Amino acid sequence: MTLALGNVTFDCQNSADALAEFYAQLLDRPVDPEASAYFATVGQTSGASPVLMFIQVPDKTPGKNVVHLDFHSVQWRDYVERAISLGAKHIGDFDEYGQQWVTLADPEGNLFDIGKE
């Protein structure tokens, strides 16, 4: 028996397709067809894994999200700047446990990290 990660899901207070577009631009992937203000995905059509799924909900859970995305790249600082130019907010820089990364918040406040590969 195998358990596979299918999606990383974002509850959206605002438009699902708008938040999907932020991550699509950050990852240089298209938003999948038929995206709407209520539901959108990135990666399903292209076969990328995991698929990022965005769902508009009436009451987003308050407080810090307990699951976040960790991206990594050799050009990680370039991606930090790209994320900020797309609307991300810089939260903090970290150099711990032999790793370097930057924590950011997407346009709806969901935290994610971009670190050194």
LOPA-905708 format. One record per atom (N, C-alpha, C, O): x, y, z. Coordinates in Angstrom, 1 decimal, always signed. Layout:
# residues N
{rec {X,Y,Z}}
...
***
This chain:
# residues 117
{rec {+0.8,-1.2,+0.0}}
{rec {+0.0,+0.0,+0.0}}
{rec {+0.9,+1.2,+0.0}}
{rec {+1.9,+1.3,+0.7}}
{rec {+0.5,+2.3,-0.8}}
{rec {+1.3,+3.5,-0.9}}
{rec {+0.4,+4.7,-0.7}}
{rec {-0.7,+4.8,-1.2}}
{rec {+1.0,+5.6,+0.0}}
{rec {+0.3,+6.9,+0.2}}
{rec {+1.1,+8.0,-0.5}}
{rec {+2.3,+8.1,-0.3}}
{rec {+0.4,+8.7,-1.4}}
{rec {+1.1,+9.7,-2.2}}
{rec {+0.5,+11.1,-1.9}}
{rec {-0.7,+11.2,-1.6}}
{rec {+1.3,+12.1,-2.0}}
{rec {+0.9,+13.5,-1.8}}
{rec {+0.2,+13.9,-3.1}}
{rec {+0.9,+13.9,-4.2}}
{rec {-1.1,+14.3,-3.1}}
{rec {-1.7,+14.7,-4.3}}
{rec {-1.8,+16.2,-4.5}}
{rec {-1.6,+16.7,-5.6}}
{rec {-2.1,+16.9,-3.5}}
{rec {-2.3,+18.4,-3.6}}
{rec {-1.7,+19.1,-2.3}}
{rec {-1.7,+18.5,-1.3}}
{rec {-1.4,+20.3,-2.5}}
{rec {-1.2,+21.2,-1.4}}
{rec {-2.3,+22.2,-1.6}}
{rec {-2.4,+22.9,-2.6}}
{rec {-3.2,+22.3,-0.6}}
{rec {-4.4,+23.1,-0.7}}
{rec {-4.3,+24.4,+0.1}}
{rec {-3.9,+24.4,+1.2}}
{rec {-4.7,+25.5,-0.6}}
{rec {-4.8,+26.8,+0.1}}
{rec {-6.2,+27.2,+0.2}}
{rec {-7.0,+27.3,-0.8}}
{rec {-6.7,+27.5,+1.4}}
{rec {-8.0,+28.2,+1.6}}
{rec {-7.8,+29.7,+1.3}}
{rec {-6.9,+30.3,+1.9}}
{rec {-8.6,+30.2,+0.5}}
{rec {-8.5,+31.6,+0.0}}
{rec {-9.6,+32.4,+0.6}}
{rec {-10.8,+32.1,+0.4}}
{rec {-9.3,+33.5,+1.2}}
{rec {-10.3,+34.5,+1.6}}
{rec {-10.8,+35.3,+0.4}}
{rec {-12.0,+35.6,+0.4}}
{rec {-10.0,+35.6,-0.5}}
{rec {-10.3,+36.3,-1.7}}
{rec {-10.4,+35.4,-2.9}}
{rec {-10.9,+34.3,-2.7}}
{rec {-10.0,+35.8,-4.0}}
{rec {-10.2,+35.1,-5.3}}
{rec {-9.2,+33.9,-5.4}}
{rec {-8.0,+34.2,-5.3}}
{rec {-9.7,+32.7,-5.6}}
{rec {-8.8,+31.5,-5.7}}
{rec {-7.9,+31.7,-7.0}}
{rec {-6.7,+31.3,-6.9}}
{rec {-8.4,+32.2,-8.1}}
{rec {-7.6,+32.3,-9.3}}
{rec {-6.6,+33.3,-9.1}}
{rec {-5.5,+33.2,-9.8}}
{rec {-6.8,+34.4,-8.4}}
{rec {-5.8,+35.4,-8.1}}
{rec {-4.6,+34.9,-7.4}}
{rec {-3.4,+35.1,-7.7}}
{rec {-4.8,+34.1,-6.3}}
{rec {-3.7,+33.5,-5.5}}
{rec {-3.0,+32.4,-6.4}}
{rec {-1.8,+32.3,-6.3}}
{rec {-3.8,+31.7,-7.1}}
{rec {-3.2,+30.7,-8.0}}
{rec {-2.2,+31.4,-9.0}}
{rec {-1.1,+30.8,-9.3}}
{rec {-2.6,+32.5,-9.5}}
{rec {-1.8,+33.3,-10.5}}
{rec {-0.5,+33.7,-9.8}}
{rec {+0.6,+33.7,-10.5}}
{rec {-0.5,+34.1,-8.5}}
{rec {+0.7,+34.5,-7.8}}
{rec {+1.7,+33.3,-7.8}}
{rec {+2.9,+33.5,-8.2}}
{rec {+1.2,+32.1,-7.4}}
{rec {+2.1,+30.9,-7.4}}
{rec {+2.5,+30.5,-8.8}}
{rec {+3.6,+30.0,-9.0}}
{rec {+1.6,+30.6,-9.7}}
{rec {+1.9,+30.2,-11.1}}
{rec {+3.1,+31.1,-11.7}}
{rec {+4.0,+30.5,-12.3}}
{rec {+3.0,+32.4,-11.4}}
{rec {+4.1,+33.2,-11.9}}
{rec {+5.4,+33.0,-11.1}}
{rec {+6.5,+33.0,-11.7}}
{rec {+5.3,+32.7,-9.8}}
{rec {+6.5,+32.4,-9.0}}
{rec {+7.2,+31.2,-9.5}}
{rec {+8.4,+31.1,-9.6}}
{rec {+6.4,+30.2,-9.8}}
{rec {+7.0,+28.9,-10.3}}
{rec {+7.1,+28.8,-11.8}}
{rec {+7.6,+27.8,-12.3}}
{rec {+6.7,+29.8,-12.5}}
{rec {+6.8,+29.8,-14.0}}
{rec {+6.0,+28.7,-14.6}}
{rec {+6.5,+27.9,-15.5}}
{rec {+4.8,+28.5,-14.1}}
{rec {+3.9,+27.4,-14.6}}
{rec {+2.5,+28.1,-14.8}}
{rec {+2.2,+29.1,-14.2}}
{rec {+1.7,+27.6,-15.7}}
{rec {+0.4,+28.2,-15.9}}
{rec {-0.6,+27.8,-14.9}}
{rec {-0.5,+26.7,-14.3}}
{rec {-1.6,+28.7,-14.7}}
{rec {-2.8,+28.3,-13.9}}
{rec {-3.5,+27.3,-14.9}}
{rec {-3.7,+27.6,-16.0}}
{rec {-4.0,+26.3,-14.3}}
{rec {-4.8,+25.3,-15.1}}
{rec {-6.1,+25.9,-15.7}}
{rec {-6.6,+26.8,-15.1}}
{rec {-6.5,+25.4,-16.8}}
{rec {-7.8,+25.9,-17.4}}
{rec {-8.9,+25.8,-16.5}}
{rec {-9.0,+25.0,-15.6}}
{rec {-9.9,+26.6,-16.8}}
{rec {-11.2,+26.7,-16.0}}
{rec {-11.1,+27.2,-14.6}}
{rec {-11.9,+26.9,-13.7}}
{rec {-10.0,+27.9,-14.3}}
{rec {-9.8,+28.5,-13.0}}
{rec {-10.9,+29.6,-12.8}}
{rec {-11.3,+30.2,-13.7}}
{rec {-11.4,+29.7,-11.5}}
{rec {-12.4,+30.7,-11.2}}
{rec {-12.1,+31.4,-9.9}}
{rec {-11.1,+31.0,-9.3}}
{rec {-12.9,+32.3,-9.5}}
{rec {-12.7,+32.9,-8.2}}
{rec {-12.9,+31.9,-7.1}}
{rec {-12.5,+32.2,-5.9}}
{rec {-13.6,+30.8,-7.3}}
{rec {-13.9,+29.8,-6.3}}
{rec {-12.9,+28.6,-6.2}}
{rec {-12.8,+28.1,-5.2}}
{rec {-12.3,+28.3,-7.4}}
{rec {-11.5,+27.1,-7.4}}
{rec {-10.4,+27.3,-8.5}}
{rec {-10.8,+27.6,-9.7}}
{rec {-9.2,+26.9,-8.2}}
{rec {-8.1,+27.0,-9.2}}
{rec {-7.0,+26.0,-8.9}}
{rec {-6.9,+25.7,-7.7}}
{rec {-6.3,+25.5,-9.9}}
{rec {-5.1,+24.6,-9.6}}
{rec {-4.0,+25.1,-10.5}}
{rec {-4.1,+25.8,-11.5}}
{rec {-2.8,+24.7,-10.0}}
{rec {-1.5,+24.9,-10.7}}
{rec {-0.8,+23.6,-10.7}}
{rec {-0.5,+23.0,-9.7}}
{rec {-0.5,+23.1,-11.9}}
{rec {+0.2,+21.8,-12.1}}
{rec {-0.5,+20.6,-12.5}}
{rec {+0.1,+19.6,-12.9}}
{rec {-1.8,+20.6,-12.4}}
{rec {-2.6,+19.5,-12.7}}
{rec {-2.5,+19.1,-14.2}}
{rec {-2.2,+18.0,-14.5}}
{rec {-2.7,+20.1,-15.1}}
{rec {-2.6,+19.8,-16.5}}
{rec {-1.2,+19.4,-17.0}}
{rec {-1.1,+18.6,-17.8}}
{rec {-0.2,+20.0,-16.4}}
{rec {+1.2,+19.8,-16.8}}
{rec {+1.8,+18.5,-16.2}}
{rec {+2.8,+18.0,-16.6}}
{rec {+1.1,+18.0,-15.2}}
{rec {+1.6,+16.8,-14.5}}
{rec {+2.6,+17.1,-13.4}}
{rec {+3.2,+16.1,-12.9}}
{rec {+2.7,+18.3,-13.0}}
{rec {+3.6,+18.7,-11.9}}
{rec {+3.1,+18.1,-10.6}}
{rec {+1.9,+18.0,-10.4}}
{rec {+4.0,+17.8,-9.7}}
{rec {+3.6,+17.3,-8.5}}
{rec {+4.4,+17.9,-7.3}}
{rec {+5.6,+18.1,-7.5}}
{rec {+3.7,+18.3,-6.3}}
{rec {+2.3,+18.2,-6.0}}
{rec {+1.5,+19.3,-6.7}}
{rec {+2.1,+20.4,-7.1}}
{rec {+0.3,+19.0,-7.0}}
{rec {-0.6,+20.1,-7.6}}
{rec {-0.9,+21.1,-6.5}}
{rec {-1.2,+20.7,-5.3}}
{rec {-0.9,+22.3,-6.8}}
{rec {-1.3,+23.4,-5.8}}
{rec {-2.8,+23.7,-6.1}}
{rec {-3.2,+24.0,-7.3}}
{rec {-3.6,+23.6,-5.1}}
{rec {-5.1,+23.7,-5.2}}
{rec {-5.5,+24.9,-4.4}}
{rec {-5.0,+25.1,-3.3}}
{rec {-6.3,+25.8,-4.9}}
{rec {-6.8,+27.0,-4.3}}
{rec {-8.3,+27.0,-4.2}}
{rec {-9.0,+26.8,-5.3}}
{rec {-8.9,+27.1,-3.0}}
{rec {-10.3,+27.0,-2.9}}
{rec {-10.8,+28.3,-2.0}}
{rec {-10.3,+28.5,-0.9}}
{rec {-11.7,+29.0,-2.6}}
{rec {-12.3,+30.1,-1.8}}
{rec {-13.2,+29.6,-0.7}}
{rec {-14.1,+28.8,-1.0}}
{rec {-13.0,+30.1,+0.5}}
{rec {-13.8,+29.6,+1.6}}
{rec {-14.4,+30.8,+2.3}}
{rec {-13.8,+31.9,+2.3}}
{rec {-15.6,+30.6,+2.9}}
{rec {-16.2,+31.8,+3.6}}
{rec {-15.5,+32.3,+4.8}}
{rec {-15.6,+33.4,+5.2}}
{rec {-14.8,+31.4,+5.5}}
{rec {-14.2,+31.8,+6.8}}
{rec {-12.8,+31.1,+6.9}}
{rec {-12.7,+30.0,+7.3}}
{rec {-11.8,+31.8,+6.5}}
{rec {-10.4,+31.3,+6.6}}
{rec {-10.0,+31.2,+8.0}}
{rec {-10.2,+32.0,+8.8}}
{rec {-9.3,+30.1,+8.3}}
{rec {-8.8,+29.8,+9.7}}
{rec {-7.9,+30.9,+10.1}}
{rec {-6.9,+31.2,+9.5}}
{rec {-8.2,+31.5,+11.3}}
{rec {-7.3,+32.6,+11.8}}
{rec {-6.0,+32.0,+12.3}}
{rec {-5.9,+30.9,+12.7}}
{rec {-5.0,+32.9,+12.4}}
{rec {-3.8,+32.5,+13.0}}
{rec {-2.8,+32.0,+12.0}}
{rec {-3.0,+32.0,+10.8}}
{rec {-1.6,+31.6,+12.5}}
{rec {-0.5,+31.1,+11.6}}
{rec {-0.9,+29.8,+11.0}}
{rec {-1.4,+28.9,+11.6}}
{rec {-0.6,+29.7,+9.7}}
{rec {-0.8,+28.4,+9.0}}
{rec {+0.2,+27.4,+9.5}}
{rec {+1.4,+27.7,+9.7}}
{rec {-0.2,+26.1,+9.7}}
{rec {+0.6,+25.1,+10.3}}
{rec {+1.4,+24.3,+9.2}}
{rec {+2.3,+23.6,+9.5}}
{rec {+1.0,+24.5,+8.0}}
{rec {+1.6,+23.9,+6.8}}
{rec {+2.1,+25.0,+5.9}}
{rec {+1.3,+25.9,+5.6}}
{rec {+3.3,+24.9,+5.4}}
{rec {+3.8,+25.9,+4.5}}
{rec {+4.7,+25.3,+3.5}}
{rec {+5.2,+24.2,+3.7}}
{rec {+4.9,+26.0,+2.4}}
{rec {+5.7,+25.5,+1.3}}
{rec {+7.1,+25.9,+1.5}}
{rec {+7.4,+27.0,+1.9}}
{rec {+8.0,+25.0,+1.2}}
{rec {+9.5,+25.3,+1.3}}
{rec {+10.0,+25.1,-0.2}}
{rec {+10.0,+24.0,-0.7}}
{rec {+10.4,+26.2,-0.8}}
{rec {+11.0,+26.1,-2.1}}
{rec {+12.6,+26.2,-1.9}}
{rec {+13.0,+26.8,-0.9}}
{rec {+13.3,+25.7,-2.8}}
{rec {+14.8,+25.8,-2.8}}
{rec {+15.3,+26.0,-4.2}}
{rec {+14.8,+25.4,-5.1}}
{rec {+16.4,+26.7,-4.3}}
{rec {+17.1,+26.9,-5.6}}
{rec {+18.5,+27.4,-5.4}}
{rec {+18.8,+28.0,-4.3}}
{rec {+19.3,+27.2,-6.3}}
{rec {+20.7,+27.7,-6.3}}
{rec {+20.6,+29.2,-6.4}}
{rec {+21.3,+30.0,-5.8}}
{rec {+19.6,+29.7,-7.2}}
{rec {+19.4,+31.2,-7.3}}
{rec {+18.3,+31.7,-6.4}}
{rec {+17.4,+32.4,-6.8}}
{rec {+18.4,+31.2,-5.2}}
{rec {+17.3,+31.5,-4.2}}
{rec {+17.0,+32.9,-3.9}}
{rec {+15.9,+33.4,-3.8}}
{rec {+18.1,+33.7,-3.9}}
{rec {+17.9,+35.2,-3.7}}
{rec {+17.1,+35.8,-4.8}}
{rec {+16.3,+36.7,-4.6}}
{rec {+17.4,+35.4,-6.0}}
{rec {+16.7,+35.9,-7.2}}
{rec {+15.2,+35.6,-7.1}}
{rec {+14.3,+36.4,-7.4}}
{rec {+14.8,+34.4,-6.6}}
{rec {+13.4,+34.0,-6.4}}
{rec {+12.8,+34.8,-5.3}}
{rec {+11.6,+35.1,-5.3}}
{rec {+13.5,+35.1,-4.2}}
{rec {+13.0,+36.0,-3.2}}
{rec {+12.6,+37.3,-3.7}}
{rec {+11.5,+37.8,-3.5}}
{rec {+13.5,+37.9,-4.5}}
{rec {+13.2,+39.2,-5.2}}
{rec {+12.0,+39.1,-6.1}}
{rec {+11.1,+40.0,-6.2}}
{rec {+11.9,+38.0,-6.8}}
{rec {+10.8,+37.7,-7.8}}
{rec {+9.5,+37.7,-7.0}}
{rec {+8.5,+38.2,-7.4}}
{rec {+9.5,+36.9,-5.9}}
{rec {+8.3,+36.7,-5.1}}
{rec {+7.8,+38.1,-4.6}}
{rec {+6.6,+38.4,-4.6}}
{rec {+8.7,+38.9,-4.1}}
{rec {+8.4,+40.2,-3.6}}
{rec {+7.8,+41.1,-4.7}}
{rec {+6.9,+41.8,-4.5}}
{rec {+8.4,+41.0,-5.9}}
{rec {+7.9,+41.8,-7.0}}
{rec {+6.5,+41.4,-7.4}}
{rec {+5.8,+42.2,-8.0}}
{rec {+6.1,+40.1,-7.1}}
{rec {+4.8,+39.6,-7.5}}
{rec {+3.8,+39.9,-6.4}}
{rec {+2.6,+39.6,-6.5}}
{rec {+4.2,+40.5,-5.2}}
{rec {+3.3,+40.8,-4.2}}
{rec {+3.5,+40.2,-2.8}}
{rec {+2.8,+40.4,-1.9}}
{rec {+4.6,+39.4,-2.7}}
{rec {+4.9,+38.7,-1.4}}
{rec {+5.4,+39.8,-0.5}}
{rec {+6.0,+40.8,-0.9}}
{rec {+5.3,+39.5,+0.8}}
{rec {+5.8,+40.4,+1.9}}
{rec {+7.0,+39.6,+2.5}}
{rec {+6.9,+38.5,+2.9}}
{rec {+8.1,+40.3,+2.7}}
{rec {+9.3,+39.8,+3.4}}
{rec {+9.0,+39.7,+4.9}}
{rec {+8.7,+40.7,+5.5}}
{rec {+9.2,+38.5,+5.4}}
{rec {+8.9,+38.3,+6.9}}
{rec {+10.3,+38.3,+7.6}}
{rec {+10.4,+38.9,+8.7}}
{rec {+11.2,+37.5,+7.1}}
{rec {+12.5,+37.4,+7.9}}
{rec {+13.5,+36.5,+7.1}}
{rec {+13.2,+35.7,+6.3}}
{rec {+14.8,+36.8,+7.5}}
{rec {+15.9,+36.0,+7.0}}
{rec {+16.4,+35.1,+8.1}}
{rec {+16.5,+35.5,+9.2}}
{rec {+16.8,+33.8,+7.7}}
{rec {+17.2,+32.9,+8.7}}
{rec {+18.5,+32.1,+8.2}}
{rec {+18.7,+31.9,+7.0}}
{rec {+19.4,+31.8,+9.1}}
{rec {+20.6,+31.1,+8.9}}
{rec {+20.7,+30.2,+10.1}}
{rec {+21.4,+30.5,+11.1}}
{rec {+20.1,+29.0,+10.1}}
{rec {+20.1,+28.1,+11.2}}
{rec {+20.3,+26.7,+10.7}}
{rec {+19.9,+26.3,+9.6}}
{rec {+20.9,+25.8,+11.6}}
{rec {+21.0,+24.4,+11.4}}
{rec {+21.7,+24.1,+10.1}}
{rec {+21.5,+23.1,+9.4}}
{rec {+22.6,+25.0,+9.7}}
{rec {+23.4,+24.9,+8.4}}
{rec {+22.6,+25.2,+7.2}}
{rec {+23.0,+24.9,+6.1}}
{rec {+21.4,+25.8,+7.3}}
{rec {+20.6,+26.2,+6.2}}
{rec {+20.3,+27.7,+6.2}}
{rec {+20.3,+28.3,+7.3}}
{rec {+20.1,+28.2,+5.0}}
{rec {+19.7,+29.6,+4.9}}
{rec {+18.4,+29.7,+4.1}}
{rec {+18.2,+29.0,+3.1}}
{rec {+17.5,+30.5,+4.6}}
{rec {+16.3,+30.7,+3.9}}
{rec {+15.6,+32.0,+4.3}}
{rec {+16.0,+32.7,+5.2}}
{rec {+14.6,+32.4,+3.5}}
{rec {+13.9,+33.6,+3.7}}
{rec {+12.4,+33.2,+3.9}}
{rec {+11.9,+32.4,+3.1}}
{rec {+11.7,+33.7,+4.9}}
{rec {+10.3,+33.5,+5.0}}
{rec {+9.6,+34.7,+4.5}}
{rec {+9.9,+35.8,+4.7}}
{rec {+8.6,+34.4,+3.7}}
{rec {+7.7,+35.4,+3.0}}
{rec {+6.3,+35.0,+3.3}}
{rec {+5.9,+33.9,+3.7}}
{rec {+5.4,+36.0,+3.0}}
{rec {+3.9,+35.8,+3.0}}
{rec {+3.4,+36.1,+1.6}}
{rec {+3.7,+37.1,+1.1}}
{rec {+2.5,+35.2,+1.1}}
{rec {+1.9,+35.5,-0.2}}
{rec {+0.9,+36.6,+0.0}}
{rec {+0.7,+37.1,+1.1}}
{rec {+0.2,+37.0,-1.1}}
{rec {-0.7,+38.1,-1.0}}
{rec {-1.9,+37.9,+0.0}}
{rec {-2.5,+38.9,+0.4}}
{rec {-2.2,+36.7,+0.4}}
{rec {-3.2,+36.5,+1.4}}
{rec {-2.7,+36.2,+2.8}}
{rec {-3.4,+35.9,+3.7}}
{rec {-1.3,+36.3,+2.9}}
{rec {-0.7,+36.1,+4.2}}
{rec {-0.2,+34.7,+4.6}}
{rec {+0.2,+34.5,+5.7}}
{rec {-0.4,+33.8,+3.6}}
{rec {+0.1,+32.4,+3.8}}
{rec {+1.7,+32.4,+3.8}}
{rec {+2.2,+33.0,+2.9}}
{rec {+2.3,+31.8,+4.8}}
{rec {+3.8,+31.8,+4.8}}
{rec {+4.3,+30.8,+3.9}}
{rec {+3.8,+29.7,+3.8}}
{rec {+5.5,+31.1,+3.3}}
{rec {+6.3,+30.1,+2.6}}
{rec {+7.7,+30.5,+2.7}}
{rec {+8.1,+31.7,+3.0}}
{rec {+8.6,+29.6,+2.4}}
{rec {+10.1,+29.8,+2.5}}
{rec {+10.7,+29.6,+1.2}}
{rec {+10.3,+28.8,+0.4}}
{rec {+11.8,+30.4,+0.9}}
{rec {+12.6,+30.1,-0.2}}
{rec {+14.1,+30.0,+0.3}}
{rec {+14.5,+31.0,+0.9}}
{rec {+14.7,+28.9,+0.1}}
{rec {+16.0,+28.6,+0.7}}
{rec {+17.1,+28.3,-0.3}}
{rec {+16.8,+28.0,-1.5}}
{rec {+18.3,+28.3,+0.2}}
{rec {+19.5,+27.9,-0.6}}
{rec {+19.5,+26.4,-0.8}}
{rec {+19.3,+25.6,+0.1}}
{rec {+19.7,+26.1,-2.0}}
{rec {+19.8,+24.6,-2.4}}
{rec {+21.1,+24.1,-2.0}}
{rec {+21.4,+22.9,-2.3}}
***
